[in-house]
Amino acid sequence: MLLSSLGVSIPNVALPTLAQAFNASFQEVQWIVLAYLLAITTLIVSVGRLGDITGRRRLLLAGIVLFTAASILCGIASTLWMLIAARAMQGLGAAILMALTMALVRETVPKERTGSAMGLLGTMSAIGTALGPSLGGALIAGPGWRAIFLIMVPLGILNFLLAHRYLPSHGQRAKIDRNGFDGLGTLLLGLTLAAYAFAVTVGDGHFDRLNMALLLAAVLGGSLFVLAEARVASPLIQLAAFRNTVLSASLAMNALVSTVMMATLVVGPFYLSRALGLGEALVGIVMSTGPIISALSGVPAGRIVDRFGAPLMVIVGLIAMAAGSFALSVLPAMFGIAGYIAAVAVLTPGYQLFQAANNTAVMMDVHPDRRGVISGMLSLSRNLGLITGASVMGAVFAFASMTTDITTARPEAVASGMQITFAVAGVLIIAALGIAAGNRALEAFTVRKDWL
């Protein structure tokens, strides 16, 4: 979990440097982030199901090897598009890591401790996210941008040795080999998600005919996927699962929340460097404060979920996130770095509480032979949000800054873009809060109806 999170966060602080190194625009260097997320998004449900069938430990070890090899290729890339291709390969490895980690933890932790375990996973994710900006800033200022990818090679080797030594290898495969793998569903879902991802990323921030065609292709692909899953004997995703209001609401909220969190990673470095005039190393330090707070709050958040219950804590976490998003829109303009850190200090603990509660609500009662695919669906919704945050929220930021090249925008324009972007982010969290409140009210009504 830490390694895949580091892969998401460490290039973000380097985007201004990479834009200069490759003489590229903001939209072009965004693909260093988006290629990684695109690979994860298109494949994460499929690799989760493949892990259910072939053995999660074996596939996880293969994913670590792939991630490590791709990190080497990223570090030696000579052109921007070579780097982007290597990042896509790295994203495939990360998809395996993300999809199977949560499922493996659920196999080894008692049910009553699920919240604490999910909180600990959140802490590991936050530590990876925290290491990204701070470590990346230091490496860029020292050895250079290539080191931000090569540093993940020894970490990958260590990861492989620890996973090989300690992860359980018994149990899951013999029970579910007979179910088979849904090849058609895998292909249709991958093409659908790829079409959506390209629809919201191509066009240098402008939505034109190509974007509309890709979006329509995504809708068509989704429709064909639903038809295929209704007819296949062993579907990749059981459509009946979406009748579960907890799962459906959790996936929608997860996507909205991830959109906002990715906006902080993409918009943050440009605001801190262009509007506040901070150097690269200091940008990394300031950006790491939120993930550090998130790392410290992960385990307590999990324990709170175990104590007070997941549904209530989902709502409490979202309230804190809404307050933090609107604070990011206002406080940095008033108090500079101190305002930025104060707002993030509200946003990130709310995110950890939401994540621990939301993951617990979904994974608590999942049947063992579906843990990989359900974990993959949670990660899929998260990464759809991350792609939307990196692309759509990035476009909102550029539009609000009234520029096509954010690397040359005036500080005042960047500050204005920051304010508008996180006002929009606050509205997204309020939408997620509405979903949570509606789902809680529906559950209460169902319980009362059954009692009557």
C-alpha positions in Angstrom: 0.0 0.0 0.0 2.8 2.4 0.9 4.7 1.6 -2.4 1.7 2.2 -4.7 0.8 5.4 -2.9 4.4 6.7 -3.3 4.0 6.0 -7.0 1.0 8.3 -7.1 2.4 11.2 -5.1 6.2 11.4 -5.8 6.0 12.8 -9.4 3.5 15.6 -8.5 6.1 17.8 -6.9 8.3 17.3 -9.9 5.7 18.4 -12.5 7.0 22.0 -12.8 10.6 20.7 -13.1 9.6 18.1 -15.7 7.7 20.7 -17.7 10.9 22.6 -18.0 13.2 19.5 -18.5 11.1 18.3 -21.5 10.0 21.7 -22.7 6.4 20.6 -22.3 3.1 22.2 -21.3 1.2 21.6 -18.1 -1.3 19.4 -19.9 1.5 17.3 -21.4 3.3 16.6 -18.1 0.0 15.8 -16.5 0.2 12.5 -18.4 3.1 11.4 -16.1 0.4 11.2 -13.4 -2.5 10.2 -15.6 -0.7 7.3 -17.4 -0.1 5.7 -14.0 -3.7 6.3 -12.9 -5.1 5.1 -16.2 -3.4 1.8 -16.0 -4.6 1.3 -12.5 -8.1 2.3 -13.3 -8.6 0.1 -16.4 -7.2 -3.1 -14.8 -7.8 -3.0 -11.1 -11.1 -4.9 -10.9 -9.7 -7.5 -13.3 -6.5 -8.1 -11.4 -8.6 -8.3 -8.2 -10.7 -11.1 -9.7 -7.6 -12.8 -11.1 -6.2 -12.8 -7.6 -9.4 -14.5 -6.3 -8.9 -17.2 -8.9 -5.1 -17.8 -9.2 -4.0 -16.9 -5.7 -3.6 -13.4 -4.2 -0.1 -13.9 -2.8 1.4 -15.2 -6.0 -0.1 -12.4 -8.1 0.9 -9.7 -5.6 4.5 -10.9 -5.8 4.4 -10.6 -9.6 3.0 -7.1 -9.3 5.8 -6.0 -7.1 8.4 -7.3 -9.6 6.6 -5.5 -12.4 6.4 -2.2 -10.4 10.1 -2.4 -9.6 11.2 -3.0 -13.2 9.0 -0.2 -14.4 10.6 2.2 -11.9 14.0 1.4 -13.5 12.6 2.3 -16.9 11.1 5.6 -15.6 14.5 6.5 -14.2 16.3 6.0 -17.5 13.7 7.5 -19.8 15.2 9.9 -22.4 12.0 11.5 -23.7 8.7 12.5 -22.1 6.7 9.9 -23.9 9.1 7.1 -22.9 8.6 8.2 -19.3 4.8 8.2 -19.8 4.9 4.6 -21.2 7.1 3.4 -18.3 4.7 5.1 -15.9 1.8 3.1 -17.5 3.7 -0.1 -16.9 4.4 1.0 -13.3 0.6 1.6 -13.0 -0.2 -2.0 -14.0 2.1 -3.2 -11.1 0.4 -0.7 -8.8 -3.1 -2.0 -9.8 -2.1 -5.4 -8.5 -0.7 -4.0 -5.3 -3.8 -1.9 -4.6 -6.4 -4.5 -5.5 -5.0 -7.4 -3.4 -3.6 -5.7 -0.3 -7.0 -4.9 1.2 -8.3 -8.4 0.4 -5.3 -10.0 2.0 -5.6 -8.0 5.2 -9.3 -8.9 5.5 -8.2 -12.6 5.4 -5.9 -12.2 8.4 -7.9 -9.8 10.7 -10.9 -10.6 13.0 -14.1 -9.0 11.9 -14.4 -6.8 15.0 -11.0 -5.3 14.2 -11.7 -4.5 10.6 -11.9 -0.8 11.2 -8.5 -0.7 12.9 -7.0 -2.7 10.1 -8.5 -0.3 7.5 -7.2 2.6 9.5 -3.7 1.1 9.5 -3.9 0.7 5.7 -4.9 4.3 5.5 -1.8 5.2 7.6 0.5 3.3 5.2 -1.2 5.0 2.2 -0.7 8.4 3.9 2.9 7.7 4.7 3.5 6.9 1.1 1.7 10.1 0.1 3.7 12.1 2.7 7.0 10.7 1.5 6.3 11.6 -2.1 6.4 15.5 -1.9 9.1 15.7 0.8 11.4 13.0 -0.6 10.7 14.1 -4.2 11.5 17.7 -3.4 14.8 16.8 -1.8 15.8 14.4 -4.6 15.0 17.0 -7.3 17.1 19.6 -5.5 19.9 17.1 -5.2 20.5 14.3 -7.7 17.7 15.4 -10.1 14.3 14.2 -11.2 15.4 10.7 -12.3 16.1 9.9 -8.7 12.4 10.2 -7.7 11.7 7.0 -9.8 15.0 5.1 -9.1 14.4 5.5 -5.3 11.5 3.1 -5.6 13.7 0.3 -6.9 15.3 -0.7 -3.5 11.9 -0.1 -1.9 10.4 -2.6 -4.4 13.0 -5.2 -3.6 12.5 -4.8 0.1 8.7 -5.1 -0.5 9.1 -8.3 -2.4 11.3 -9.9 0.3 8.9 -8.9 3.1 5.8 -10.1 1.1 7.4 -13.4 0.2 8.4 -14.0 3.8 5.3 -13.0 5.7 2.1 -13.1 3.6 -0.1 -16.2 4.0 0.0 -18.5 1.0 -2.8 -20.9 2.0 -6.5 -20.8 1.6 -8.1 -19.0 -1.2 -7.3 -20.6 -4.5 -8.6 -24.1 -4.1 -12.0 -22.9 -3.2 -12.6 -20.8 -6.3 -10.6 -22.1 -9.2 -13.8 -23.5 -10.7 -15.4 -20.1 -11.1 -13.3 -19.1 -14.1 -12.2 -15.7 -15.5 -14.5 -13.4 -17.4 -12.4 -12.5 -20.4 -15.1 -10.6 -22.3 -16.1 -8.6 -19.3 -12.5 -7.8 -18.6 -12.0 -6.5 -22.1 -15.2 -4.4 -22.2 -14.6 -2.9 -18.8 -11.0 -2.0 -19.7 -12.0 -0.4 -23.0 -14.9 1.5 -21.2 -12.7 2.9 -18.5 -9.9 3.8 -21.0 -12.5 5.7 -23.1 -13.7 7.6 -20.0 -10.2 8.4 -18.9 -9.2 9.7 -22.3 -12.5 11.6 -22.6 -11.6 13.7 -19.5 -7.9 14.2 -20.3 -7.3 14.8 -24.0 -7.7 18.2 -25.6 -5.4 20.4 -23.4 -8.2 21.3 -21.1 -10.8 21.9 -23.9 -13.9 19.7 -24.2 -14.5 19.2 -28.0 -15.8 16.7 -30.5 -13.1 14.1 -29.7 -13.9 14.3 -26.0 -17.6 13.9 -26.7 -17.0 10.9 -29.0 -14.8 9.2 -26.3 -17.5 9.9 -23.7 -20.2 8.3 -25.9 -17.8 5.4 -26.5 -17.5 5.0 -22.7 -21.3 5.0 -22.4 -21.7 2.4 -25.2 -18.9 0.3 -23.7 -20.6 0.4 -20.3 -23.9 -0.7 -21.7 -22.3 -3.6 -23.5 -20.5 -4.5 -20.3 -23.7 -4.6 -18.4 -25.3 -6.8 -21.1 -22.3 -9.2 -21.1 -22.2 -9.5 -17.3 -25.9 -10.4 -17.2 -25.4 -13.4 -19.5 -22.0 -14.8 -18.5 -21.8 -17.7 -16.1 -19.1 -16.3 -13.9 -19.2 -12.4 -14.2 -16.3 -10.2 -13.4 -18.8 -8.0 -11.5 -22.0 -9.4 -10.2 -24.6 -6.7 -11.1 -26.8 -7.8 -8.2 -24.1 -6.3 -5.9 -25.2 -2.8 -6.9 -28.6 -3.5 -5.4 -26.7 -3.2 -2.1 -27.2 0.5 -1.3 -24.2 0.5 1.0 -21.8 -0.6 -1.8 -23.3 1.7 -4.4 -23.3 4.7 -2.1 -19.7 3.9 -0.9 -18.4 3.7 -4.4 -20.0 7.1 -5.4 -18.7 8.8 -2.3 -15.2 7.3 -2.7 -15.0 8.7 -6.3 -16.0 12.2 -5.2 -13.7 12.3 -2.2 -10.7 11.1 -4.3 -11.4 13.8 -6.9 -10.9 16.4 -4.2 -7.8 14.8 -2.7 -6.1 14.5 -6.1 -6.8 18.2 -6.7 -4.7 19.0 -3.6 -1.7 17.1 -5.1 -2.0 18.5 -8.6 -3.0 22.2 -7.8 -1.0 22.5 -4.6 2.6 22.5 -6.0 1.7 25.1 -8.6 0.0 27.4 -6.1 2.9 27.1 -3.6 5.6 27.7 -6.2 3.9 30.2 -8.5 1.6 32.2 -6.1 3.7 32.0 -2.9 7.1 31.8 -4.6 8.4 28.8 -2.6 11.4 26.8 -3.8 11.1 23.1 -4.8 12.4 21.7 -1.5 10.1 24.0 0.5 7.1 23.1 -1.7 7.8 19.4 -0.9 8.0 20.1 2.8 4.7 22.1 2.9 2.9 19.6 0.8 4.0 16.7 3.1 2.3 18.3 6.1 -1.1 17.0 5.2 -0.1 13.4 4.5 1.9 13.4 7.8 -1.2 14.5 9.7 -3.1 11.9 7.8 -0.6 9.2 8.7 -0.8 10.1 12.4 -4.6 10.1 12.3 -5.1 6.8 10.4 -4.9 4.3 13.2 -7.0 6.5 15.7 -9.5 6.9 12.9 -9.8 3.1 12.5 -10.3 2.7 16.3 -13.0 5.4 16.3 -14.8 3.5 13.5 -14.7 0.3 15.5 -16.0 2.2 18.5 -18.8 4.3 17.0 -19.7 2.4 13.8 -18.9 3.0 10.1 -22.1 4.8 8.9 -21.9 7.6 11.4 -18.2 8.1 11.0 -18.6 8.4 7.2 -20.7 11.4 7.8 -18.4 13.0 10.4 -15.4 12.5 8.1 -17.2 14.2 5.1 -18.2 17.2 7.3 -14.6 17.7 8.2 -13.5 17.4 4.5 -16.1 19.9 3.4 -14.8 22.4 6.1 -11.2 21.7 4.9 -12.0 22.2 1.3 -13.7 25.6 1.8 -10.9 26.6 4.1 -8.4 25.9 1.3 -10.4 28.2 -0.9 -10.1 31.1 1.7 -7.3 30.7 4.2 -4.2 30.6 2.0 -5.1 33.9 0.4 -5.4 35.4 3.9 -2.5 33.8 5.8 -0.2 32.3 3.1 1.6 29.1 4.1 0.0 29.1 7.6 -3.4 29.3 6.1 -2.6 26.5 3.6 -1.3 24.2 6.4 -4.3 25.0 8.7 -6.8 24.1 6.0 -5.0 20.9 5.1 -4.9 20.0 8.9 -8.7 20.0 8.8 -9.1 18.2 5.4 -6.8 15.2 5.9 -8.0 13.8 9.2 -11.5 14.0 7.8 -10.3 12.0 4.8 -8.7 9.3 6.9 -11.9 8.9 9.0 -14.0 8.7 5.9 -11.7 6.1 4.2 -11.5 3.9 7.3 -15.3 4.0 7.8 -16.2 3.6 4.1 -13.8 0.7 3.5 -15.0 -1.0 6.7 -18.7 -0.6 5.7 -18.0 -2.3 2.3 -15.5 -5.1 3.3 -17.1 -6.2 6.6 -19.3 -8.9 5.2 -17.9 -9.7 1.8 -17.8 -13.4 0.9 -14.3 -14.8 0.7 -14.4 -15.6 -3.0 -15.3 -12.0 -3.9 -12.9 -10.1 -1.6 -10.4 -9.4 -4.4 -13.0 -8.1 -6.9 -14.8 -5.9 -4.3 -11.5 -4.5 -3.1 -10.7 -3.8 -6.7 -14.1 -2.0 -7.1 -13.3 0.2 -4.1 -9.9 1.0 -5.6 -11.5 1.5 -9.0 -13.9 4.2 -7.7 -11.0 5.8 -5.9 -8.9 5.9 -9.0 -11.7 7.2 -11.2 -11.8 10.0 -8.7 -8.1 10.5 -8.9 -8.2 10.7 -12.7 -11.0 13.1 -12.6 -9.2 15.2 -10.0 -6.0 15.2 -12.1 -7.7 16.1 -15.3 -11.0 17.9 -14.7 -10.0 19.7 -11.5 -6.7 20.5 -13.3 -8.7 22.0 -16.1 -10.9 24.0 -13.6 -7.7 25.3 -12.1 -6.3 26.4 -15.5 -9.6 27.9 -16.6 -10.0 29.8 -13.3 -6.5 31.1 -13.6 -7.4 32.4 -17.1 -4.4 30.8 -18.8 -3.6 27.9 -21.1 -0.1 27.5 -19.6 -0.1 27.5 -15.8 3.7 27.5 -15.7 3.8 31.1 -16.9 0.7 32.4 -15.2 0.9 35.5 -12.9 0.8 34.8 -9.2 -2.5 36.7 -8.8 -4.1 34.5 -11.4 -2.8 31.3 -9.8 -4.2 32.4 -6.4 -7.6 33.1 -8.0 -7.5 29.7 -9.6 -6.8 28.1 -6.3 -9.8 29.8 -4.6 -12.2 28.7 -7.3 -10.9 25.2 -7.6 -11.4 24.4 -3.9 -14.7 26.1 -3.8 -15.8 23.6 -6.4 -14.1 20.9 -4.3 -16.2 21.8 -1.3 -19.4 21.5 -3.4 -18.3 18.0 -4.4 -17.8 17.0 -0.8 -21.3 18.4 0.1 -22.7 16.1 -2.7 -20.9 13.1 -1.1 -22.4 14.2 2.2 -25.9 14.2 0.7 -25.3 10.6 -0.6 -24.2 9.5 2.9 -27.1 11.2 4.6 -29.6 9.7 2.1 -28.1 6.2 2.5 -28.3 6.4 6.3 -31.9 7.6 6.1 -32.8 4.8 3.7 -31.2 2.2 6.1 -33.1 3.6 9.1 -36.4 3.5 7.1 -35.7 -0.1 6.1 -34.9 -1.2 9.7 -38.1 0.5 10.9 -40.2 -1.0 8.2 -38.8 -4.5 9.0 -39.5 -3.9 12.7 -43.1 -2.8 12.0 
